[in-house]
Amino acid sequence: MELSVENAAAVFGLGVDAAIEAVYAFENGKFIAIENPEAPIERGRPYWVQCSEARILTRVGAYNSVPAEPRPLSEGLNALGWPRLDALRVDDAF
């Protein structure tokens, strides 16, 4: 999947959308707050987006059905992670 501008503002709306309260990147076994909206977003790194209202993140691009390598999470971390983004199949959901 190709993102045209890969920074926290463009990808997650940090500093752009008032409902996006915080964005965290998984680094060295813990989530670290991203303070700068211009911070680069890395493919394959887990992110946590804290919102005050429901949001849907959409990305358009070529789909690669081969999963990325999973990243191990810290022992005891209360989080779920997926190794890739999957296509949303709305027809199958209803």
N, C-alpha and C positions, 0 to 999 in steps of 0.2 A: 504494500500500500504506500503510495507516495503522498506526502503532505506538502502543500505548496510553501507554507511558511511554518517551520517547526519551532514555535516558542509557546510559552504557557498562555499568552494572551490569545493567540490565534487558535490553538488547539483546544484549550479548556475555558477560555473567556476570563482568565485571571486579570483583574484590573479593567475589564471591559463590561462584564455582566455583574451587576450589584448582588445577584443571588449567589455568585461563586464566592464563598467566604474564605476558602483556603485551598491550596493544592499542595500535596505532599509527594515526594519521590522516594522510592525505596532504595536505600543506600546503606551498605555495611550492616545489614541485619535490622534496620529500623527505618521508619518513615521520617524524612527531613522536610520541613516546610520550605516551599519555594516562595521567596519574597519578591523577586523581580519578574514582572510579566514578560520581559524579554529573555528570560532564561531558556536555554535550548531544551527541547523535549527529545529524548532518546528512544528509538524503537526498541521494543523488547523489555524496557524497564517498567515495573509496576508503578502505577500512580494512584493516589487516593484524592478524590475531589470532594470537598465538603461544601454542600449547597444549602441555602435556606429554603429553597423551593425545588420542586422536581425539575430535572433537566434531562434531555436526551442528547447524547453525543453522537453526531453522525460524521462519518468520513466516507468519501467516495474515492474509489480507486480500484486497481486490479486486485482480485482476491487470490490469495495463495493458500491452498488447502493444506499445505505442509506446515505443521505446527512449529513454532519456535521452540528452542530448548527451554524447559521450565527453570525458573529461578527458585532456589530454596528460600523459604521464609524462616524467620527466627522461631525457635522452639517456644511454644506458648503464645505466639502472636495470634490474636483473634481476628483472622482475616481469611478471605477466600480469594484465590487467584486463578486466572485462566491463562494458558500459554499463548493465546492469540485472540483476536477479535473475530467473531463469526458473523456471517451475513444474517440480517434480520429477515426472517421469512414471515411476513405479516399474515399471509393467507393460511399458514399452518397454525397460527396462534388462535384463530377464531373458528 
